[in-house]
Amino acid sequence: MSSAPPRPAPPLRHQLARRKPIDQLQADAAAGVDGQPLRRTLGVWHLTMISVGATLGTGILVVLGTAVPLAGPAVWISFVLAGVAALLSALSYAEMAGAVPTSGSSYSYTYATMGEGIAWVCGWCLVLEYAVSVAAVAVGASEYVDETLRVFGLHLPTALSAPPGDGGLVNLPAAALVLIATAVLLPGARESAWVNTLMVLVKIALLVFFVVVAFTAFRAGNFAPLAPMGAAGVTAAASRLFFSYIGFDAASTAGEEAKDPRRDLPRAIIGSIVIITVLYILVAIAAIGARPWESFSSTEASLVRIVVDVTGRPWVALVFSIGAVIAIASVVLTVLYGQTRVLLTMARDGLVPKVFGRVSPRTGTPVANTVIVGLVVTVVAALVPLGELADATSIGTLVAFALVNVSVIILRRSQPHLERSYRVPLFPVVPVLGTLCCVLLAVFLGAGTWIAFGVWMLAGAALYLLYGRRHSTLS
């Protein structure tokens, strides 16, 4: 007896607009792939540390040197602007995380509110945001590894510490850092969460130490003129520094591993963004107060140079550089974690190959997914310059954040009685302002970044048409 012919795919416009019910998202999460769901082992403390770990340190330790030449002493205002934009989106993330507690983050939120087409766009942006940001942060780590070696009179050859675009052959420290983070993620979410918590505490202590040291050499005259490049420079720096705030949404990717996601996810997201913003502003003010803004360079580990100049003790550079590498490793670890969980959810929906959704019965983690992502990101970190990575990450993040703000508005209108453990205040003002801030910051990114983003989205559209559309479980 012949088997029934495959059912034809629905018209493309209908499939792109079809939404996935929230109860189905949660049922699929509970069932997992091949009957193996993720394990719920994370409390609010772990979730907050994941969010802080994925965010804190990136902008200060890596991107500050590239932002100061744009904004001058007003770089701290750029941090405020980027922080406000991030907070508005964080409030929307908190509401959606409490209403749709799955591992897909903004991908799942848009699937439930705007349909499969927009969900794919958002998921593809998350792939860009997470994978590329891991590579970007790892690239910045090589500067601090070099600072550590200099204490012992050693120096990394440029060929092994910089990618081809920056005059080298391969960024070996960046590649090694991603591989180590990949290995830490394999044993289980709870185990890697405890490793991350220890690293987060180290980096908070490191930044507090810097603030204390820098304020001993504070000179108010370093802040004049405040904005030598004008408002355009401050806004341009804010667009770049928004990269420093990506990661607070990493907690939302742990929705299926949280013990009480509806209660704990909103708390973790909002709490982490407050901690991060306060520390960023303090460090930026301390750095400018201790050193004239003209001396900042995108090719230098700025904070460690300030500490050495102020204290006059080379051994301080060793301690600070080791702490900085640990801080950056925490970002790599948690953002890589978020990337694997987003791909897991997309695989469960059939939009990417099933291998990304398989969970190991022994560890309760997506082992194959983690290894594949880790190897791909390792190659990117080893071969692509930091500046290009940071800007590409920012535009992917801004698109995803804008879509989450819109999702809050749609879900409030379409399902007003849905259970929500947190509600955005001043609705709809906050999500509307959050969307506008994301659009404004995206406009100030360079034309080259927009061209690269367009190419990335065309590649995503081709992948959806060739694979995702035919394998979507919603079909």
TORKOL-4160 file (C-alpha; in steps of 0.2 Angstrom, whole numbers, padded with zeros to 4 digits, m for minus):
475
<pt num="1" X="0000" Y="0000" Z="0000"/>
<pt num="2" X="0007" Y="0017" Z="m0005"/>
<pt num="3" X="0010" Y="0030" Z="0008"/>
<pt num="4" X="0000" Y="0046" Z="0007"/>
<pt num="5" X="0008" Y="0060" Z="m0002"/>
<pt num="6" X="0015" Y="0075" Z="0008"/>
<pt num="7" X="0004" Y="0089" Z="0012"/>
<pt num="8" X="0008" Y="0104" Z="0001"/>
<pt num="9" X="0014" Y="0119" Z="0011"/>
<pt num="10" X="0002" Y="0133" Z="0014"/>
<pt num="11" X="0003" Y="0149" Z="0004"/>
<pt num="12" X="0019" Y="0159" Z="0010"/>
<pt num="13" X="0009" Y="0174" Z="0015"/>
<pt num="14" X="m0002" Y="0163" Z="0027"/>
<pt num="15" X="0013" Y="0154" Z="0034"/>
<pt num="16" X="0023" Y="0170" Z="0038"/>
<pt num="17" X="0008" Y="0177" Z="0047"/>
<pt num="18" X="0003" Y="0162" Z="0057"/>
<pt num="19" X="0006" Y="0164" Z="0076"/>
<pt num="20" X="0010" Y="0150" Z="0088"/>
<pt num="21" X="m0002" Y="0149" Z="0103"/>
<pt num="22" X="0007" Y="0152" Z="0120"/>
<pt num="23" X="0000" Y="0136" Z="0127"/>
<pt num="24" X="0007" Y="0127" Z="0113"/>
<pt num="25" X="0024" Y="0135" Z="0116"/>
<pt num="26" X="0024" Y="0130" Z="0134"/>
<pt num="27" X="0018" Y="0112" Z="0129"/>
<pt num="28" X="0032" Y="0110" Z="0117"/>
<pt num="29" X="0044" Y="0116" Z="0130"/>
<pt num="30" X="0038" Y="0103" Z="0142"/>
<pt num="31" X="0039" Y="0089" Z="0130"/>
<pt num="32" X="0056" Y="0094" Z="0123"/>
<pt num="33" X="0064" Y="0086" Z="0107"/>
<pt num="34" X="0062" Y="0067" Z="0107"/>
<pt num="35" X="0054" Y="0068" Z="0124"/>
<pt num="36" X="0069" Y="0076" Z="0133"/>
<pt num="37" X="0065" Y="0093" Z="0140"/>
<pt num="38" X="0078" Y="0104" Z="0149"/>
<pt num="39" X="0080" Y="0103" Z="0168"/>
<pt num="40" X="0073" Y="0116" Z="0179"/>
<pt num="41" X="0088" Y="0120" Z="0191"/>
<pt num="42" X="0090" Y="0139" Z="0191"/>
<pt num="43" X="0083" Y="0151" Z="0205"/>
<pt num="44" X="0082" Y="0170" Z="0204"/>
<pt num="45" X="0100" Y="0172" Z="0210"/>
<pt num="46" X="0107" Y="0161" Z="0196"/>
<pt num="47" X="0096" Y="0170" Z="0183"/>
<pt num="48" X="0102" Y="0188" Z="0189"/>
<pt num="49" X="0120" Y="0182" Z="0188"/>
<pt num="50" X="0117" Y="0175" Z="0171"/>
<pt num="51" X="0110" Y="0192" Z="0165"/>
<pt num="52" X="0124" Y="0202" Z="0174"/>
<pt num="53" X="0137" Y="0190" Z="0168"/>
<pt num="54" X="0131" Y="0192" Z="0150"/>
<pt num="55" X="0132" Y="0211" Z="0151"/>
<pt num="56" X="0144" Y="0218" Z="0164"/>
<pt num="57" X="0161" Y="0221" Z="0158"/>
<pt num="58" X="0159" Y="0221" Z="0139"/>
<pt num="59" X="0157" Y="0240" Z="0136"/>
<pt num="60" X="0169" Y="0245" Z="0150"/>
<pt num="61" X="0183" Y="0233" Z="0147"/>
<pt num="62" X="0182" Y="0232" Z="0128"/>
<pt num="63" X="0172" Y="0245" Z="0119"/>
<pt num="64" X="0176" Y="0260" Z="0131"/>
<pt num="65" X="0192" Y="0264" Z="0121"/>
<pt num="66" X="0182" Y="0265" Z="0105"/>
<pt num="67" X="0168" Y="0276" Z="0112"/>
<pt num="68" X="0178" Y="0290" Z="0121"/>
<pt num="69" X="0185" Y="0296" Z="0104"/>
<pt num="70" X="0168" Y="0298" Z="0098"/>
<pt num="71" X="0160" Y="0307" Z="0113"/>
<pt num="72" X="0174" Y="0314" Z="0122"/>
<pt num="73" X="0172" Y="0317" Z="0141"/>
<pt num="74" X="0153" Y="0316" Z="0138"/>
<pt num="75" X="0155" Y="0297" Z="0136"/>
<pt num="76" X="0146" Y="0295" Z="0153"/>
<pt num="77" X="0131" Y="0303" Z="0145"/>
<pt num="78" X="0132" Y="0291" Z="0131"/>
<pt num="79" X="0131" Y="0277" Z="0144"/>
<pt num="80" X="0116" Y="0285" Z="0151"/>
<pt num="81" X="0107" Y="0286" Z="0134"/>
<pt num="82" X="0111" Y="0268" Z="0130"/>
<pt num="83" X="0106" Y="0263" Z="0148"/>
<pt num="84" X="0089" Y="0272" Z="0146"/>
<pt num="85" X="0086" Y="0263" Z="0129"/>
<pt num="86" X="0091" Y="0247" Z="0137"/>
<pt num="87" X="0080" Y="0249" Z="0152"/>
<pt num="88" X="0064" Y="0253" Z="0142"/>
<pt num="89" X="0067" Y="0237" Z="0132"/>
<pt num="90" X="0071" Y="0228" Z="0148"/>
<pt num="91" X="0054" Y="0232" Z="0156"/>
<pt num="92" X="0046" Y="0225" Z="0140"/>
<pt num="93" X="0057" Y="0209" Z="0141"/>
<pt num="94" X="0052" Y="0207" Z="0159"/>
<pt num="95" X="0033" Y="0207" Z="0155"/>
<pt num="96" X="0035" Y="0195" Z="0140"/>
<pt num="97" X="0046" Y="0184" Z="0151"/>
<pt num="98" X="0033" Y="0182" Z="0164"/>
<pt num="99" X="0019" Y="0179" Z="0151"/>
<pt num="100" X="0029" Y="0167" Z="0139"/>
<pt num="101" X="0042" Y="0158" Z="0150"/>
<pt num="102" X="0051" Y="0148" Z="0137"/>
<pt num="103" X="0069" Y="0147" Z="0131"/>
<pt num="104" X="0066" Y="0156" Z="0115"/>
<pt num="105" X="0067" Y="0174" Z="0122"/>
<pt num="106" X="0061" Y="0187" Z="0109"/>
<pt num="107" X="0060" Y="0174" Z="0096"/>
<pt num="108" X="0046" Y="0165" Z="0105"/>
<pt num="109" X="0038" Y="0182" Z="0110"/>
<pt num="110" X="0036" Y="0187" Z="0092"/>
<pt num="111" X="0031" Y="0170" Z="0086"/>
<pt num="112" X="0016" Y="0171" Z="0098"/>
<pt num="113" X="0011" Y="0189" Z="0093"/>
<pt num="114" X="0017" Y="0193" Z="0075"/>
<pt num="115" X="0019" Y="0176" Z="0067"/>
<pt num="116" X="0032" Y="0165" Z="0060"/>
<pt num="117" X="0039" Y="0177" Z="0047"/>
<pt num="118" X="0043" Y="0190" Z="0060"/>
<pt num="119" X="0049" Y="0177" Z="0073"/>
<pt num="120" X="0061" Y="0170" Z="0060"/>
<pt num="121" X="0068" Y="0188" Z="0057"/>
<pt num="122" X="0069" Y="0190" Z="0076"/>
<pt num="123" X="0078" Y="0173" Z="0079"/>
<pt num="124" X="0090" Y="0177" Z="0065"/>
<pt num="125" X="0094" Y="0193" Z="0073"/>
<pt num="126" X="0097" Y="0184" Z="0089"/>
<pt num="127" X="0109" Y="0172" Z="0081"/>
<pt num="128" X="0119" Y="0188" Z="0075"/>
<pt num="129" X="0117" Y="0196" Z="0092"/>
<pt num="130" X="0123" Y="0182" Z="0103"/>
<pt num="131" X="0136" Y="0173" Z="0092"/>
<pt num="132" X="0144" Y="0188" Z="0085"/>
<pt num="133" X="0144" Y="0197" Z="0102"/>
<pt num="134" X="0153" Y="0182" Z="0110"/>
<pt num="135" X="0166" Y="0183" Z="0096"/>
<pt num="136" X="0168" Y="0202" Z="0099"/>
<pt num="137" X="0170" Y="0200" Z="0118"/>
<pt num="138" X="0183" Y="0186" Z="0115"/>
<pt num="139" X="0193" Y="0197" Z="0103"/>
<pt num="140" X="0194" Y="0211" Z="0116"/>
<pt num="141" X="0201" Y="0198" Z="0129"/>
<pt num="142" X="0217" Y="0196" Z="0120"/>
<pt num="143" X="0222" Y="0214" Z="0124"/>
<pt num="144" X="0221" Y="0210" Z="0143"/>
<pt num="145" X="0230" Y="0193" Z="0140"/>
<pt num="146" X="0244" Y="0203" Z="0132"/>
<pt num="147" X="0244" Y="0215" Z="0147"/>
<pt num="148" X="0246" Y="0201" Z="0159"/>
<pt num="149" X="0261" Y="0194" Z="0149"/>
<pt num="150" X="0270" Y="0211" Z="0149"/>
<pt num="151" X="0271" Y="0210" Z="0168"/>
<pt num="152" X="0283" Y="0196" Z="0165"/>
<pt num="153" X="0292" Y="0205" Z="0151"/>
<pt num="154" X="0283" Y="0194" Z="0138"/>
<pt num="155" X="0273" Y="0199" Z="0123"/>
<pt num="156" X="0261" Y="0191" Z="0111"/>
<pt num="157" X="0266" Y="0192" Z="0093"/>
<pt num="158" X="0254" Y="0201" Z="0083"/>
<pt num="159" X="0252" Y="0186" Z="0071"/>
<pt num="160" X="0244" Y="0176" Z="0085"/>
<pt num="161" X="0235" Y="0190" Z="0094"/>
<pt num="162" X="0226" Y="0199" Z="0080"/>
<pt num="163" X="0214" Y="0194" Z="0066"/>
<pt num="164" X="0219" Y="0197" Z="0048"/>
<pt num="165" X="0210" Y="0214" Z="0047"/>
<pt num="166" X="0220" Y="0220" Z="0061"/>
<pt num="167" X="0237" Y="0215" Z="0055"/>
<pt num="168" X="0239" Y="0198" Z="0062"/>
<pt num="169" X="0235" Y="0180" Z="0056"/>
<pt num="170" X="0224" Y="0173" Z="0070"/>
<pt num="171" X="0218" Y="0179" Z="0087"/>
<pt num="172" X="0223" Y="0164" Z="0097"/>
<pt num="173" X="0218" Y="0170" Z="0115"/>
<pt num="174" X="0200" Y="0174" Z="0108"/>
<pt num="175" X="0199" Y="0157" Z="0101"/>
<pt num="176" X="0205" Y="0148" Z="0116"/>
<pt num="177" X="0193" Y="0158" Z="0127"/>
<pt num="178" X="0178" Y="0153" Z="0117"/>
<pt num="179" X="0183" Y="0135" Z="0117"/>
<pt num="180" X="0185" Y="0135" Z="0136"/>
<pt num="181" X="0168" Y="0143" Z="0138"/>
<pt num="182" X="0160" Y="0129" Z="0127"/>
<pt num="183" X="0168" Y="0116" Z="0138"/>
<pt num="184" X="0161" Y="0124" Z="0154"/>
<pt num="185" X="0143" Y="0123" Z="0147"/>
<pt num="186" X="0143" Y="0105" Z="0143"/>
<pt num="187" X="0141" Y="0097" Z="0160"/>
<pt num="188" X="0125" Y="0106" Z="0164"/>
<pt num="189" X="0116" Y="0122" Z="0167"/>
<pt num="190" X="0117" Y="0123" Z="0186"/>
<pt num="191" X="0136" Y="0118" Z="0186"/>
<pt num="192" X="0140" Y="0132" Z="0173"/>
<pt num="193" X="0129" Y="0144" Z="0182"/>
<pt num="194" X="0139" Y="0142" Z="0198"/>
<pt num="195" X="0155" Y="0145" Z="0188"/>
<pt num="196" X="0147" Y="0161" Z="0181"/>
<pt num="197" X="0142" Y="0167" Z="0198"/>
<pt num="198" X="0160" Y="0166" Z="0204"/>
<pt num="199" X="0166" Y="0175" Z="0189"/>
<pt num="200" X="0153" Y="0189" Z="0191"/>
<pt num="201" X="0158" Y="0192" Z="0209"/>
<pt num="202" X="0176" Y="0194" Z="0203"/>
<pt num="203" X="0172" Y="0207" Z="0190"/>
<pt num="204" X="0161" Y="0217" Z="0201"/>
<pt num="205" X="0175" Y="0218" Z="0214"/>
<pt num="206" X="0187" Y="0222" Z="0199"/>
<pt num="207" X="0177" Y="0237" Z="0193"/>
<pt num="208" X="0174" Y="0244" Z="0211"/>
<pt num="209" X="0193" Y="0243" Z="0214"/>
<pt num="210" X="0196" Y="0253" Z="0198"/>
<pt num="211" X="0183" Y="0266" Z="0203"/>
<pt num="212" X="0192" Y="0268" Z="0220"/>
<pt num="213" X="0209" Y="0269" Z="0212"/>
<pt num="214" X="0204" Y="0281" Z="0198"/>
<pt num="215" X="0195" Y="0293" Z="0210"/>
<pt num="216" X="0212" Y="0296" Z="0219"/>
<pt num="217" X="0218" Y="0304" Z="0203"/>
<pt num="218" X="0202" Y="0313" Z="0198"/>
<pt num="219" X="0204" Y="0330" Z="0189"/>
<pt num="220" X="0188" Y="0339" Z="0185"/>
<pt num="221" X="0197" Y="0349" Z="0171"/>
<pt num="222" X="0197" Y="0333" Z="0161"/>
<pt num="223" X="0178" Y="0335" Z="0158"/>
<pt num="224" X="0181" Y="0352" Z="0148"/>
<pt num="225" X="0175" Y="0353" Z="0135"/>
<pt num="226" X="0161" Y="0341" Z="0139"/>
<pt num="227" X="0156" Y="0336" Z="0122"/>
<pt num="228" X="0169" Y="0342" Z="0109"/>
<pt num="229" X="0160" Y="0332" Z="0095"/>
<pt num="230" X="0143" Y="0339" Z="0099"/>
<pt num="231" X="0127" Y="0329" Z="0102"/>
<pt num="232" X="0130" Y="0319" Z="0086"/>
<pt num="233" X="0146" Y="0312" Z="0094"/>
<pt num="234" X="0137" Y="0308" Z="0110"/>
<pt num="235" X="0123" Y="0299" Z="0101"/>
<pt num="236" X="0135" Y="0290" Z="0089"/>
<pt num="237" X="0145" Y="0284" Z="0105"/>
<pt num="238" X="0128" Y="0278" Z="0113"/>
<pt num="239" X="0124" Y="0268" Z="0098"/>
<pt num="240" X="0140" Y="0259" Z="0099"/>
<pt num="241" X="0139" Y="0257" Z="0118"/>
<pt num="242" X="0122" Y="0249" Z="0117"/>
<pt num="243" X="0132" Y="0234" Z="0113"/>
<pt num="244" X="0138" Y="0235" Z="0131"/>
<pt num="245" X="0120" Y="0232" Z="0137"/>
<pt num="246" X="0116" Y="0217" Z="0127"/>
<pt num="247" X="0115" Y="0202" Z="0138"/>
<pt num="248" X="0102" Y="0206" Z="0151"/>
<pt num="249" X="0090" Y="0197" Z="0139"/>
<pt num="250" X="0101" Y="0181" Z="0142"/>
<pt num="251" X="0091" Y="0177" Z="0157"/>
<pt num="252" X="0075" Y="0176" Z="0146"/>
<pt num="253" X="0083" Y="0162" Z="0137"/>
<pt num="254" X="0084" Y="0152" Z="0153"/>
<pt num="255" X="0065" Y="0151" Z="0154"/>
<pt num="256" X="0064" Y="0132" Z="0153"/>
<pt num="257" X="0078" Y="0130" Z="0166"/>
<pt num="258" X="0071" Y="0142" Z="0179"/>
<pt num="259" X="0062" Y="0134" Z="0194"/>
<pt num="260" X="0049" Y="0148" Z="0194"/>
<pt num="261" X="0051" Y="0158" Z="0178"/>
<pt num="262" X="0035" Y="0169" Z="0179"/>
<pt num="263" X="0041" Y="0176" Z="0196"/>
<pt num="264" X="0060" Y="0175" Z="0194"/>
<pt num="265" X="0063" Y="0181" Z="0176"/>
<pt num="266" X="0056" Y="0199" Z="0178"/>
<pt num="267" X="0066" Y="0201" Z="0194"/>
<pt num="268" X="0082" Y="0195" Z="0186"/>
<pt num="269" X="0080" Y="0206" Z="0171"/>
<pt num="270" X="0076" Y="0222" Z="0179"/>
<pt num="271" X="0088" Y="0220" Z="0194"/>
<pt num="272" X="0103" Y="0216" Z="0182"/>
<pt num="273" X="0100" Y="0231" Z="0171"/>
<pt num="274" X="0100" Y="0243" Z="0186"/>
<pt num="275" X="0116" Y="0235" Z="0193"/>
<pt num="276" X="0125" Y="0236" Z="0176"/>
<pt num="277" X="0120" Y="0254" Z="0172"/>
<pt num="278" X="0126" Y="0261" Z="0189"/>
<pt num="279" X="0143" Y="0252" Z="0187"/>
<pt num="280" X="0145" Y="0258" Z="0169"/>
<pt num="281" X="0142" Y="0276" Z="0173"/>
<pt num="282" X="0153" Y="0276" Z="0189"/>
<pt num="283" X="0168" Y="0268" Z="0179"/>
<pt num="284" X="0166" Y="0280" Z="0164"/>
<pt num="285" X="0166" Y="0295" Z="0175"/>
<pt num="286" X="0181" Y="0288" Z="0185"/>
<pt num="287" X="0191" Y="0284" Z="0169"/>
<pt num="288" X="0189" Y="0302" Z="0161"/>
<pt num="289" X="0193" Y="0310" Z="0178"/>
<pt num="290" X="0209" Y="0301" Z="0179"/>
<pt num="291" X="0215" Y="0302" Z="0161"/>
<pt num="292" X="0212" Y="0315" Z="0147"/>
<pt num="293" X="0200" Y="0309" Z="0135"/>
<pt num="294" X="0212" Y="0312" Z="0120"/>
<pt num="295" X="0223" Y="0298" Z="0126"/>
<pt num="296" X="0210" Y="0284" Z="0125"/>
<pt num="297" X="0214" Y="0272" Z="0111"/>
<pt num="298" X="0204" Y="0258" Z="0103"/>
<pt num="299" X="0219" Y="0247" Z="0102"/>
<pt num="300" X="0223" Y="0248" Z="0121"/>
<pt num="301" X="0216" Y="0240" Z="0137"/>
<pt num="302" X="0212" Y="0257" Z="0144"/>
<pt num="303" X="0207" Y="0253" Z="0162"/>
<pt num="304" X="0223" Y="0243" Z="0166"/>
<pt num="305" X="0234" Y="0257" Z="0159"/>
<pt num="306" X="0225" Y="0270" Z="0170"/>
<pt num="307" X="0227" Y="0259" Z="0186"/>
<pt num="308" X="0246" Y="0257" Z="0182"/>
<pt num="309" X="0248" Y="0275" Z="0179"/>
<pt num="310" X="0239" Y="0280" Z="0195"/>
<pt num="311" X="0247" Y="0267" Z="0206"/>
<pt num="312" X="0264" Y="0266" Z="0198"/>
<pt num="313" X="0265" Y="0248" Z="0202"/>
<pt num="314" X="0267" Y="0236" Z="0188"/>
<pt num="315" X="0260" Y="0221" Z="0198"/>
<pt num="316" X="0243" Y="0229" Z="0199"/>
<pt num="317" X="0242" Y="0227" Z="0180"/>
<pt num="318" X="0244" Y="0208" Z="0183"/>
<pt num="319" X="0230" Y="0207" Z="0195"/>
<pt num="320" X="0219" Y="0219" Z="0185"/>
<pt num="321" X="0222" Y="0210" Z="0169"/>
<pt num="322" X="0219" Y="0193" Z="0176"/>
<pt num="323" X="0203" Y="0199" Z="0183"/>
<pt num="324" X="0198" Y="0207" Z="0167"/>
<pt num="325" X="0200" Y="0191" Z="0158"/>
<pt num="326" X="0189" Y="0182" Z="0170"/>
<pt num="327" X="0176" Y="0196" Z="0168"/>
<pt num="328" X="0176" Y="0194" Z="0149"/>
<pt num="329" X="0176" Y="0175" Z="0151"/>
<pt num="330" X="0160" Y="0177" Z="0161"/>
<pt num="331" X="0152" Y="0187" Z="0146"/>
<pt num="332" X="0157" Y="0174" Z="0134"/>
<pt num="333" X="0150" Y="0160" Z="0144"/>
<pt num="334" X="0133" Y="0167" Z="0147"/>
<pt num="335" X="0130" Y="0174" Z="0130"/>
<pt num="336" X="0136" Y="0158" Z="0122"/>
<pt num="337" X="0123" Y="0149" Z="0134"/>
<pt num="338" X="0109" Y="0161" Z="0127"/>
<pt num="339" X="0114" Y="0157" Z="0109"/>
<pt num="340" X="0112" Y="0138" Z="0111"/>
<pt num="341" X="0095" Y="0140" Z="0120"/>
<pt num="342" X="0088" Y="0151" Z="0106"/>
<pt num="343" X="0094" Y="0139" Z="0093"/>
<pt num="344" X="0086" Y="0124" Z="0103"/>
<pt num="345" X="0069" Y="0133" Z="0103"/>
<pt num="346" X="0070" Y="0136" Z="0084"/>
<pt num="347" X="0075" Y="0118" Z="0081"/>
<pt num="348" X="0060" Y="0112" Z="0091"/>
<pt num="349" X="0049" Y="0123" Z="0080"/>
<pt num="350" X="0057" Y="0115" Z="0065"/>
<pt num="351" X="0065" Y="0131" Z="0058"/>
<pt num="352" X="0083" Y="0125" Z="0060"/>
<pt num="353" X="0090" Y="0107" Z="0059"/>
<pt num="354" X="0084" Y="0096" Z="0073"/>
<pt num="355" X="0102" Y="0092" Z="0079"/>
<pt num="356" X="0101" Y="0109" Z="0088"/>
<pt num="357" X="0086" Y="0104" Z="0098"/>
<pt num="358" X="0092" Y="0087" Z="0105"/>
<pt num="359" X="0095" Y="0087" Z="0124"/>
<pt num="360" X="0107" Y="0074" Z="0132"/>
<pt num="361" X="0098" Y="0063" Z="0145"/>
<pt num="362" X="0114" Y="0063" Z="0155"/>
<pt num="363" X="0118" Y="0081" Z="0157"/>
<pt num="364" X="0101" Y="0089" Z="0152"/>
<pt num="365" X="0110" Y="0101" Z="0140"/>
<pt num="366" X="0110" Y="0102" Z="0121"/>
<pt num="367" X="0127" Y="0095" Z="0119"/>
<pt num="368" X="0128" Y="0094" Z="0100"/>
<pt num="369" X="0121" Y="0112" Z="0099"/>
<pt num="370" X="0134" Y="0119" Z="0111"/>
<pt num="371" X="0148" Y="0110" Z="0102"/>
<pt num="372" X="0143" Y="0117" Z="0085"/>
<pt num="373" X="0140" Y="0134" Z="0090"/>
<pt num="374" X="0156" Y="0135" Z="0100"/>
<pt num="375" X="0167" Y="0129" Z="0085"/>
<pt num="376" X="0158" Y="0142" Z="0073"/>
<pt num="377" X="0161" Y="0156" Z="0086"/>
<pt num="378" X="0179" Y="0151" Z="0089"/>
<pt num="379" X="0182" Y="0153" Z="0070"/>
<pt num="380" X="0174" Y="0170" Z="0070"/>
<pt num="381" X="0183" Y="0176" Z="0085"/>
<pt num="382" X="0200" Y="0171" Z="0078"/>
<pt num="383" X="0198" Y="0179" Z="0061"/>
<pt num="384" X="0186" Y="0195" Z="0062"/>
<pt num="385" X="0191" Y="0212" Z="0069"/>
<pt num="386" X="0182" Y="0219" Z="0085"/>
<pt num="387" X="0175" Y="0235" Z="0078"/>
<pt num="388" X="0165" Y="0226" Z="0064"/>
<pt num="389" X="0159" Y="0213" Z="0076"/>
<pt num="390" X="0153" Y="0226" Z="0089"/>
<pt num="391" X="0143" Y="0236" Z="0076"/>
<pt num="392" X="0135" Y="0221" Z="0068"/>
<pt num="393" X="0130" Y="0214" Z="0086"/>
<pt num="394" X="0122" Y="0231" Z="0090"/>
<pt num="395" X="0110" Y="0232" Z="0075"/>
<pt num="396" X="0104" Y="0214" Z="0077"/>
<pt num="397" X="0101" Y="0218" Z="0096"/>
<pt num="398" X="0091" Y="0234" Z="0092"/>
<pt num="399" X="0080" Y="0225" Z="0079"/>
<pt num="400" X="0076" Y="0211" Z="0092"/>
<pt num="401" X="0073" Y="0224" Z="0106"/>
<pt num="402" X="0061" Y="0234" Z="0095"/>
<pt num="403" X="0051" Y="0219" Z="0091"/>
<pt num="404" X="0049" Y="0214" Z="0109"/>
<pt num="405" X="0043" Y="0231" Z="0113"/>
<pt num="406" X="0030" Y="0230" Z="0099"/>
<pt num="407" X="0025" Y="0212" Z="0106"/>
<pt num="408" X="0020" Y="0219" Z="0122"/>
<pt num="409" X="0008" Y="0231" Z="0114"/>
<pt num="410" X="0001" Y="0217" Z="0103"/>
<pt num="411" X="m0001" Y="0205" Z="0117"/>
<pt num="412" X="m0009" Y="0217" Z="0129"/>
<pt num="413" X="m0022" Y="0221" Z="0115"/>
<pt num="414" X="m0025" Y="0203" Z="0109"/>
<pt num="415" X="m0024" Y="0194" Z="0126"/>
<pt num="416" X="m0028" Y="0207" Z="0139"/>
<pt num="417" X="m0033" Y="0193" Z="0152"/>
<pt num="418" X="m0017" Y="0182" Z="0150"/>
<pt num="419" X="m0008" Y="0178" Z="0166"/>
<pt num="420" X="0007" Y="0191" Z="0168"/>
<pt num="421" X="0018" Y="0191" Z="0183"/>
<pt num="422" X="0024" Y="0208" Z="0179"/>
<pt num="423" X="0016" Y="0223" Z="0169"/>
<pt num="424" X="0026" Y="0237" Z="0160"/>
<pt num="425" X="0022" Y="0253" Z="0169"/>
<pt num="426" X="0014" Y="0268" Z="0160"/>
<pt num="427" X="0008" Y="0257" Z="0146"/>
<pt num="428" X="0009" Y="0260" Z="0131"/>
<pt num="429" X="0021" Y="0274" Z="0133"/>
<pt num="430" X="0036" Y="0264" Z="0139"/>
<pt num="431" X="0036" Y="0251" Z="0125"/>
<pt num="432" X="0033" Y="0265" Z="0112"/>
<pt num="433" X="0048" Y="0275" Z="0119"/>
<pt num="434" X="0058" Y="0259" Z="0119"/>
<pt num="435" X="0054" Y="0255" Z="0101"/>
<pt num="436" X="0058" Y="0273" Z="0096"/>
<pt num="437" X="0075" Y="0273" Z="0106"/>
<pt num="438" X="0080" Y="0257" Z="0097"/>
<pt num="439" X="0076" Y="0264" Z="0080"/>
<pt num="440" X="0085" Y="0280" Z="0084"/>
<pt num="441" X="0101" Y="0271" Z="0089"/>
<pt num="442" X="0100" Y="0260" Z="0074"/>
<pt num="443" X="0100" Y="0275" Z="0062"/>
<pt num="444" X="0116" Y="0281" Z="0069"/>
<pt num="445" X="0126" Y="0265" Z="0065"/>
<pt num="446" X="0136" Y="0266" Z="0049"/>
<pt num="447" X="0131" Y="0263" Z="0032"/>
<pt num="448" X="0143" Y="0248" Z="0031"/>
<pt num="449" X="0135" Y="0240" Z="0046"/>
<pt num="450" X="0118" Y="0242" Z="0038"/>
<pt num="451" X="0124" Y="0234" Z="0022"/>
<pt num="452" X="0131" Y="0219" Z="0032"/>
<pt num="453" X="0115" Y="0218" Z="0041"/>
<pt num="454" X="0106" Y="0217" Z="0024"/>
<pt num="455" X="0117" Y="0203" Z="0018"/>
<pt num="456" X="0114" Y="0194" Z="0034"/>
<pt num="457" X="0095" Y="0195" Z="0032"/>
<pt num="458" X="0095" Y="0190" Z="0014"/>
<pt num="459" X="0105" Y="0174" Z="0019"/>
<pt num="460" X="0092" Y="0171" Z="0033"/>
<pt num="461" X="0078" Y="0173" Z="0021"/>
<pt num="462" X="0086" Y="0160" Z="0009"/>
<pt num="463" X="0088" Y="0148" Z="0024"/>
<pt num="464" X="0070" Y="0150" Z="0029"/>
<pt num="465" X="0063" Y="0147" Z="0011"/>
<pt num="466" X="0075" Y="0132" Z="0008"/>
<pt num="467" X="0073" Y="0124" Z="0025"/>
<pt num="468" X="0063" Y="0132" Z="0038"/>
<pt num="469" X="0047" Y="0134" Z="0028"/>
<pt num="470" X="0046" Y="0116" Z="0024"/>
<pt num="471" X="0050" Y="0109" Z="0041"/>
<pt num="472" X="0040" Y="0121" Z="0052"/>
<pt num="473" X="0031" Y="0111" Z="0065"/>
<pt num="474" X="0017" Y="0123" Z="0064"/>
<pt num="475" X="0013" Y="0118" Z="0046"/>
